[in-house]
Structures are given as C-alpha cells and as structure tokens.
Amino acid sequence: MRHLFLAFVLLFATPAWAETRDPGNFFFQPKFGDLQADLQEAKKQGKKGIFLFFEMDACPFCERMKTTILNQSDVQDAYRAKFLVYSIDVNGDTEITDFQGKATTEKDFAFALRVRATPTLLFFDLDGKLAARHTGPTKDKAELLLLGKFVADGEYATQPFAKYKQGK
C-alpha cells in the first residue's frame, strides 16, 4: 500500500523544472500602447521582434494556452529573452498606435491584420513587418517553443512553419 501511495504522489507531483507562473505577470509585458515605440525598445534590448497574442474573453482555447503552456516558466523565459510579448484583445476599445504610427484600437488593429479566430499568434520583425502567423492554439509547449525558435532564428524567411516542423 505504501508503494501505491508513493507511486500516486510521484505521478501527480509537479516537478521543480516545470515551474508554473502567472502568464499575466511573467509572460505578457505591460502594454504602453505604442507598437512603433515598442519596436525601438525591442531593437535597443537586442530582441528578435515582437510577439502578439490575440485573444478574447471567454475563448476556451486562449484560456487553455494560458493555463497549460503560457504559464510554464521555461516558455516565459524563452519568449521574453527573444521577443517583447503582448496580449491584444480582439474586441478591445483600448487605443494603441500601430507599427506605422497610426492611432487605432485593439479591435481595429486585429481586424486590419485579418485576425478572425482566437488565439492568433503573430510575430513581427524589427521593421514591424509580419514574420509569422499561427492561428489557433499550439498543440503543446514544445510546438510553441519551436515556433518561437523558428522566428528567432529567421527560418520564417525561407520556409513555412509546417515544413520547418517536419524537419525537427
């Protein structure tokens, strides 16, 4: 019986290397609403670009990503090392300045970028040009990490993510 209890504890214990942290505090960065200025900051910090997570309230897929993938410390650390990371509400009326310096709202910005489903993950290079798009949730943490590596390493310029993923 003691062995069965130990096996149960080990099966459901969270290992130390799989630390979870609130994505609101440790994955997403506070928004100042000026993506053009954020590009300058990304360059200054030596980042590879800007990652935008388009979401909406009551989106079960967004929530699943936040509670199973974006809350993982290794994902948070990997993304924040390479990108400035922001959440955009596809229904939001918050004023922002887009990459070209135009005043808009979060929802109009999402519409202009043809974000029609949530979550949608968009990566922008240091010139504010769209580098990669992934619509829908990633299947797991490994796929999200691979997607970040795909963009950070510049592979998006030579092949689609699906082909890159097959080679890994």
N, C-alpha and C positions, 0 to 999 in steps of 0.2 A: 504494500500500500504506500509505503514511504517513497518507493521508486516512482510509482504512478504520480504522486503529488509533485515530485521533483521534475518529472517529465512535463507535467502540466504547466508548472511555473516557467520552465525554460522555453516552452512553446509560445507562451503569451507574453513573456518579458520583452520589453523594448531594449535592444542592445544599446550601449553607450554611443556607438558610432552612428546610430540612426536617430540622433537627437532631433526633436521637433521643436519649432519655434513659430510664434505667430507671424504669418506672412505679412500682415498689415504693418508690423514693426520691423521685420527682418528681411523681407523680400522686396516689397514695394517701397519706393522712396517718396518722401513728401513732394507733392507737386507744387510748383510755383506758377504753373500755367503758361509758361513761355518756352515752347519747344525750340525756338530759334536760339534762345539764350542757353537752353539745355545742351544744344549741340556744341556750343563754345565750351561749356563746362566739361562735357564728355571728352573733347579734344584735350583740354587742359589736364584732365585726370588720366589721360592715356588709355581711355576706353576704346572699344571697337565700334560702338554705336549706341543706339537707344532701343530698348525693348519695350513695347507697349502691349499690355494685356487688356483687350477689350472685353468687358463683361457687363452684366446687368443684374439687378436684384432678382431673386427667385430663379436664377439659372442653375439647375442642378449640376450641370457639367462644370460650371465655374466653381461652384461650391466643392465638388469632388476634387477638382485640381488643387484648390486651396487647402483642403484638409488631408490630402494624401500625397501631394507632390510638392507644392509650393511652400509647405511647412517644414520641409526637410532641410536641415542646416547645410548639408553639402550642396544642395541645389541653390539655396540662397547665396552661399559664399561664391559658388562658381559663376552665377549670373551677375552678382554685384561686382565681381572682380573685372568682368569684361564689358558690362553694359550699365547705363543708367536705366533703371527699371521703374515703370509707372503703370498704374491702372487707369483705364479710361472707361467711364460709364456711357454705354451706347445710348442711354436715354437721358444723359445728364445735360442740365442747362448751365453748368459752370462755364464761365468764359475762359478761353485759352487762346494762345497765339500759336498758329501752326508753324511748320518748318520754313515757310516762305514769309513769315512775319504778318500774316493776315489774321485779324481777330475773328474768332468763331466760337462756337460752343462745342462741348464734347460730343453731343449727338450729331451736330452738323459735320464735325470733323470725321466721325465714324462713317456717316453716310457718304461723304466725299471719297472716302477710302474703300467704299463698297463693302463695308463690314455688315453682313446680313445675318450672321449667326454668332452665337457666343458659346464658348470663348473663341476669340480670334487673336492669334499671336502674330504681331508684326514687328519686324526688325528693321531699323533704319540705319544706314551707314552715316559716317561723319559729315556727309554733304546733305543729309536729310532726304536721301533717296531710298525708296523701299528696297531692301535687300532680300527679305524672305517673308513669306506668309504661311501660316499654318492655321487652317480653320478647324475648329473643334478641339476637344481635349486631346492631349497626348495620351498614349495608352498607359504609360508609366513614367517613372522618374528617369529611367535610362534613356527613353526616347527624348524627353525634354532636355536632358544633358547633352545628348548627341546633336539635337537641333541647335543648341547654343554653340557647340563646338563647330558645327557646320558653318555657322555665320561668322564666328570669331576668327576662324581660320581662312575665311574668304572663299570657301568652296562653293558658295552660292553663285559666284561669278562664272563657274564652269559647268555646273550640273545641277539638276533638280534634287531636292532633299530625298525623294524616294529612291533615286539611283545611288546617291551617297550612302543612304541607309543600307541598301543591299550589299554594298561593298564592305560593310563593317561587321 
